[in-house]
Amino acid sequence: MLDWLPDFLDGLFNMLSDSNREIRQAADSAIADFLDEIKKSSLVDFGPMVGILVHQCCSTARFNRLTAIIWVKEFIKLGGERLLLFYSELLGSIMHCISDNDVEIRKLAGRTHSDLLHLVKLTKNSFELSPLLQTLIASLGSHHIPTRMAALRWINMLLDRTTGEMNKFIAELLPSLLHTLSDEADEVVLTNADITFERR
């Protein structure tokens, strides 16, 4: 059944915001059961489901976003480096939720953010930096302080982890970093200054 899950997972998620309560409850139960099955299986292809979760993390429906970020957190835990090709997509979904209006979603996204950061930091195989950096540059332009702070934390980690490789992208990264030196939030300015000036 898991082989076919990507074909109807998005539809199940959409039912979480159905106007009919019984349909919502049935969808929630089915989604929970599928996640349990994924946890028990060692042969899960996470890739086809990542895009669905990313999409649902941006849903206007609160319960869709909460359920999607729960799945993202579990995928990071279960998939590890098998998710290497999807790091930037997962990061984008987390960045969207990390400044959510809902406290529960924000807290869970914060923990998920730390999990992905740790995974990428310890990843032994090489991966493309450019997609990650495009996500981080976009996040630096966010109106939300937690999102900008999270982006700076990532940039600092990547500079520590892959200094030589990151130097190739300084021209792309520097304008956004310099712009946030005049950020309205003191913590953003101070964190950015630490990153920018300690590496000069």
C-alpha positions in Angstrom: 0.0 0.0 0.0 2.9 2.4 0.7 4.0 2.1 -2.9 0.8 3.8 -3.9 0.7 6.4 -1.1 2.2 9.3 -3.1 -0.8 8.9 -5.5 -3.4 9.8 -2.9 -1.6 11.4 0.0 -2.3 14.9 -1.1 -6.0 14.1 -1.4 -6.0 12.7 2.1 -4.3 15.8 3.4 -6.9 18.0 1.6 -9.7 16.0 3.4 -8.3 17.3 6.7 -9.9 20.6 6.0 -13.2 19.2 4.6 -16.4 20.8 5.9 -17.6 17.4 7.0 -16.4 16.4 10.4 -16.5 12.7 9.8 -14.4 13.0 6.6 -11.9 15.1 8.6 -11.6 12.5 11.3 -11.4 9.6 8.8 -8.6 11.3 6.9 -6.7 12.1 10.1 -6.9 8.5 11.2 -5.8 7.2 7.8 -2.9 9.6 7.7 -1.8 8.6 11.2 -2.0 4.9 10.2 0.1 5.5 7.1 2.8 7.3 9.1 2.9 4.4 11.5 3.4 2.0 8.5 6.2 4.2 7.2 8.0 4.1 10.6 7.8 0.3 10.5 9.1 -0.1 6.9 12.7 -0.1 5.8 11.8 0.3 2.1 10.1 3.6 1.9 10.7 6.0 -1.0 10.4 9.3 0.7 11.1 11.4 -2.4 7.7 11.3 -4.1 6.0 12.4 -0.9 8.3 15.4 -0.1 6.7 17.7 -2.6 3.3 16.9 -1.1 4.4 17.7 2.4 6.1 21.0 1.2 2.8 22.0 -0.4 0.8 21.1 2.7 3.1 23.1 4.9 1.9 26.2 3.1 -1.8 25.3 3.3 -4.2 27.9 4.6 -5.7 25.3 6.9 -4.0 25.1 10.3 -4.4 21.3 10.8 -3.0 20.6 7.4 0.2 22.6 8.2 0.5 20.9 11.6 0.1 17.4 10.2 2.5 18.2 7.4 5.3 19.5 9.6 4.8 16.4 11.9 5.5 14.3 8.8 8.5 16.4 7.8 10.0 15.9 11.2 9.5 12.1 11.0 10.9 12.0 7.5 14.1 13.7 8.6 14.4 11.2 11.5 13.7 8.2 9.3 15.2 9.1 6.0 18.4 10.8 7.0 20.8 11.2 4.1 18.4 9.4 1.8 16.7 12.8 1.7 19.9 14.5 0.4 18.3 15.6 -2.9 15.4 17.2 -1.1 17.2 19.2 1.6 16.3 22.6 0.1 12.7 21.7 -0.3 12.4 20.4 3.2 14.2 23.6 4.5 11.7 25.8 2.6 8.7 24.1 4.2 10.3 24.4 7.6 11.1 28.1 7.1 7.5 28.7 6.2 6.2 27.1 9.4 8.9 28.5 11.8 7.1 31.8 11.9 3.6 30.4 11.8 0.8 32.3 13.7 0.0 29.0 15.5 2.3 28.4 18.6 2.2 24.6 18.3 3.3 24.7 14.6 6.0 27.2 15.4 7.4 25.1 18.2 7.4 21.9 16.2 8.9 23.7 13.2 11.7 25.0 15.4 12.5 21.5 16.5 12.3 20.2 13.0 14.6 23.0 11.9 17.2 21.9 14.4 16.9 18.3 13.2 17.5 19.2 9.6 20.3 21.5 10.4 22.0 18.7 12.4 21.4 16.2 9.6 22.9 18.5 6.9 25.9 19.4 9.2 26.7 15.7 9.6 26.0 14.6 6.0 29.0 12.9 4.6 28.0 12.7 1.0 28.4 15.8 -1.2 25.2 17.8 -2.0 24.4 20.9 -4.0 24.7 24.1 -2.0 23.0 26.3 -4.6 19.4 25.2 -3.9 19.9 25.5 -0.2 21.4 29.0 -0.5 18.6 30.2 -2.8 16.1 29.1 0.0 18.2 30.9 2.6 18.5 34.1 0.6 14.8 34.1 0.2 14.4 33.5 3.9 16.6 36.5 4.7 14.0 38.6 3.0 11.2 37.3 5.1 9.1 39.7 7.2 9.4 37.4 10.1 12.3 37.6 12.6 12.4 33.8 13.4 12.7 33.0 9.8 15.6 35.5 9.2 17.3 34.2 12.4 17.0 30.6 11.2 18.4 31.5 7.8 21.5 33.1 9.5 22.0 30.1 11.7 22.1 27.9 8.5 24.5 30.2 6.7 26.8 30.2 9.7 26.7 26.4 9.8 27.4 26.1 6.1 30.3 28.5 6.3 31.8 26.4 9.0 31.1 23.1 7.3 32.1 23.9 3.7 34.1 27.1 3.8 35.8 26.5 0.4 32.6 25.6 -1.4 30.7 28.5 0.2 33.3 31.0 -1.1 32.0 30.3 -4.6 28.6 31.8 -3.6 29.7 34.8 -1.6 28.8 37.2 -4.5 25.2 35.8 -4.3 25.0 35.8 -0.5 26.7 39.1 0.4 24.0 41.5 -0.8 21.4 39.8 1.4 23.8 39.7 4.4 24.7 43.3 4.0 21.0 44.3 3.8 20.2 42.6 7.0 22.9 44.6 8.8 20.3 47.3 8.9 17.6 45.0 10.1 14.9 46.3 12.5 15.6 43.5 14.9 18.8 43.8 17.0 19.3 40.0 17.3 19.3 39.7 13.5 21.9 42.5 13.2 24.1 41.1 15.9 24.0 37.6 14.5 24.6 38.8 11.0 27.5 41.0 12.1 29.1 38.0 13.8 28.9 36.0 10.6 30.0 38.8 8.3 32.8 40.3 10.1 34.4 37.4 11.9 35.1 35.9 8.4 36.7 38.9 6.8 
